């Protein structure tokens, strides 16, 4: 089965126009994107006219939106920040119906370190889990009420810090509208980097068909620190990883995330060689 390959749109075009984004995405031959309105467009709006322009111009180049990014921190210390994030997420759930692909609306799960979202011990507590679950339960209920779909991403430094916690959350949300994003780099830190193949296969085998977005990047330990690299420039075993995707999560779309423009051609060459 062929796997879908895409890109996070604002890695190719940030703070631009709709035409600039469509041109940049199509120039690399991508047919799928992860789209964040406020990061991709200079003068973005959720008004019907602007959304229709986005849908029409992407459609003219056969570019499908796999996920709308509405990432926010559900455990931020300022309630107003959380409420703004919830409102934006719900607006994106509504917006998803404007796109023929009915994209997933995605978020990570934040950190008690308000910004940046990094590891602090309180993240990995039952308190953090329950606070996060409460927020996503509300979003799940809203997604169900309007027949939209959402995807929750785990990351080692965040509150939902492992694929096991991610699986627990999805099970307890218990909804056909809730799915998973898997990002191997985000599940790693210096202490578990050598177990990266085990962690990736564990995530996909545990979450299974719930996995609908997989972020593509690479990583290595440099001077004792985990650093992100372009695919093929680190130590990720992509032949093994693609085999796992085909085995456990063949409905997922693979999305380049954080890959710089000057690394895109080499990254595409690697992935096309594995996916053919």
Secondary structure, 3 states (H helix, E strand, C coil): CCCEEEEEHHHCCCCECHHHHHHHHHHCCCCEEEECHHHHECCCCCCHHHHHHHHHHHHHCCCEEEEEECCCCCCCCCHHHHHHHHHHHHHHHHHHHHCCCCCEEEECCCCCCCCCCCCCHHHHCHHHHHHHHHHHHHHHHHHHHCCCCEEEECCCCCCCCCHHHHHHHHHHHCCCCEEEEECCHHHCCCCCHHHHHHHHHHHHHHHHHHEEEEEECEEEEECCEEEEECCCCCCCCHHHHHHHHHHHCCCCEEEECCCCHHHHHHHHHHHHHHHC
